[in-house]
């Protein structure tokens, strides 16, 4: 009996049984939790070992439904260390992408989460307007202005525009 392996590096033999075509570091599709952990490790360390998680995370911000993006963003923030660099990456990537593409739908979610989650609130301070409508951006700015401990407020270099 042949080993059946579901992976992008698979090919079919003449009997149409899926067989392993070549060695791959990812023989099975990672779980969402594994992807989140690897993405955070990549942001924190820059290690090529975790680079595989970056593309799926970026693609998620362009193609996943807003509810799925929201779930992943909440998990990212929950699991992330309270580190300006890591939270800033989440802000400038997945969170900003969600607001840019689905701002009118998700701004009320953001407003509720800011009230209950200080780490999420800090992360929101790293978001820029990107593709947000002026109305959504105005609501984000109001939230940002009320957050007492914004990202990069402890003497780190500010990014000029």
C-alpha positions as CSV (number, residue, x, y, z in Angstrom):
1,X,0.0,0.0,0.0
2,X,1.3,3.4,-0.9
3,X,1.4,6.3,1.5
4,X,-1.1,9.0,0.6
5,X,0.2,12.5,1.3
6,X,-1.8,15.6,0.7
7,X,0.6,18.4,-0.2
8,X,1.4,20.8,-3.0
9,X,4.5,18.7,-4.0
10,X,2.4,15.6,-4.9
11,X,1.9,14.0,-8.2
12,X,-0.3,11.1,-9.5
13,X,1.3,7.9,-10.7
14,X,-0.2,5.8,-13.4
15,X,-2.7,4.1,-11.0
16,X,-4.0,7.6,-9.9
17,X,-2.8,7.0,-6.3
18,X,-1.4,10.2,-4.8
19,X,2.3,9.6,-4.1
20,X,5.0,11.8,-2.7
21,X,6.9,13.5,-5.5
22,X,9.7,15.0,-3.5
23,X,10.7,15.9,0.0
24,X,8.9,19.0,1.3
25,X,9.2,20.7,4.7
26,X,5.4,20.8,4.9
27,X,3.9,17.4,4.2
28,X,0.5,18.3,5.4
29,X,-1.4,21.6,5.5
30,X,-0.6,23.4,8.7
31,X,-3.4,24.2,11.1
32,X,-4.5,27.8,11.6
33,X,-2.9,27.8,15.0
34,X,0.5,26.5,13.6
35,X,0.3,29.2,10.9
36,X,-0.3,31.9,13.5
37,X,2.5,30.7,15.7
38,X,5.0,30.5,12.7
39,X,3.9,33.9,11.5
40,X,4.5,35.5,14.9
41,X,7.9,33.7,15.2
42,X,8.9,35.0,11.8
43,X,8.0,38.6,12.7
44,X,9.8,38.3,16.0
45,X,12.9,36.5,14.9
46,X,13.1,36.9,11.1
47,X,14.1,33.3,10.9
48,X,13.7,31.7,7.5
49,X,12.4,28.6,9.3
50,X,9.1,30.4,9.7
51,X,9.0,32.3,6.4
52,X,6.5,29.8,4.9
53,X,3.7,31.3,7.1
54,X,4.1,34.9,5.6
55,X,2.5,34.3,2.2
56,X,-0.7,32.6,3.5
57,X,-1.1,35.4,6.1
58,X,-0.7,38.1,3.4
59,X,-3.1,36.2,1.1
60,X,-5.6,35.9,3.9
61,X,-5.8,39.7,4.1
62,X,-6.7,39.9,0.4
63,X,-9.0,37.0,0.0
64,X,-10.6,35.6,3.2
65,X,-14.0,36.7,4.3
66,X,-13.9,39.5,6.9
67,X,-15.2,37.1,9.7
68,X,-12.3,34.8,9.1
69,X,-9.8,37.6,9.0
70,X,-11.2,39.0,12.3
71,X,-10.8,35.6,14.0
72,X,-7.2,35.3,12.9
73,X,-6.4,38.9,13.8
74,X,-7.8,38.3,17.3
75,X,-5.7,35.1,17.7
76,X,-2.6,36.9,16.4
77,X,-3.0,39.7,18.9
78,X,-3.8,37.3,21.8
79,X,-0.8,35.1,21.1
80,X,1.6,37.9,20.2
81,X,4.1,39.1,22.8
82,X,3.3,42.7,24.1
83,X,6.1,43.9,21.8
84,X,5.8,47.1,19.7
85,X,7.5,45.5,16.7
86,X,5.2,42.5,16.6
87,X,2.0,44.4,17.3
88,X,3.0,47.0,14.8
89,X,3.4,44.3,12.1
90,X,-0.1,43.0,12.9
91,X,-1.4,46.6,12.8
92,X,0.2,47.4,9.4
93,X,-0.6,44.1,7.9
94,X,-3.7,42.1,8.7
95,X,-5.6,44.7,10.8
96,X,-5.0,47.5,8.3
97,X,-5.9,45.3,5.4
98,X,-9.2,44.3,7.1
99,X,-10.1,47.9,7.7
100,X,-9.1,48.9,4.2
101,X,-11.2,46.3,2.5
102,X,-14.1,45.9,4.9
103,X,-14.0,49.0,7.1
104,X,-17.7,49.8,7.0
105,X,-18.6,46.3,8.1
106,X,-16.0,45.8,10.8
107,X,-15.6,49.2,12.4
108,X,-18.2,48.4,15.0
109,X,-16.3,45.2,15.8
110,X,-13.1,47.3,16.3
111,X,-14.9,49.8,18.5
112,X,-16.2,47.0,20.8
113,X,-12.9,45.2,20.9
114,X,-10.9,48.3,21.9
115,X,-13.1,48.7,25.0
116,X,-12.4,45.2,26.2
117,X,-8.9,44.4,25.1
118,X,-6.0,46.8,25.9
119,X,-3.5,44.9,23.7
120,X,-5.9,45.1,20.8
121,X,-6.3,48.8,21.5
122,X,-2.5,49.3,21.4
123,X,-2.3,47.4,18.2
124,X,-4.9,49.7,16.6
125,X,-2.6,52.7,17.2
126,X,-0.2,51.2,14.6
127,X,-2.9,51.4,11.8
128,X,-2.7,54.0,9.0
129,X,-5.5,55.0,6.7
130,X,-4.4,52.8,3.7
131,X,-7.6,52.1,1.8
132,X,-10.1,53.1,4.5
133,X,-12.8,55.5,3.7
134,X,-12.5,58.9,5.3
135,X,-15.4,58.1,7.5
136,X,-13.9,54.8,8.8
137,X,-10.5,56.4,9.2
138,X,-12.0,59.2,11.3
139,X,-13.6,56.7,13.6
140,X,-10.2,54.8,13.9
141,X,-8.4,58.1,14.7
142,X,-10.9,58.9,17.4
143,X,-10.2,55.5,19.0
144,X,-6.5,55.9,18.6
145,X,-6.5,59.3,20.3
146,X,-8.1,57.8,23.4
147,X,-5.6,55.0,23.8
148,X,-3.2,55.9,26.7
149,X,-0.2,53.7,25.7
150,X,0.2,53.7,21.9
151,X,2.7,51.7,20.0
152,X,6.2,53.2,19.8
153,X,5.5,55.7,22.6
154,X,8.5,54.7,24.6
155,X,11.2,56.6,22.8
156,X,11.3,54.5,19.6
157,X,11.8,56.3,16.3
158,X,8.6,57.5,14.7
159,X,8.0,56.9,11.0
160,X,7.7,60.2,9.2
161,X,5.2,60.6,6.3
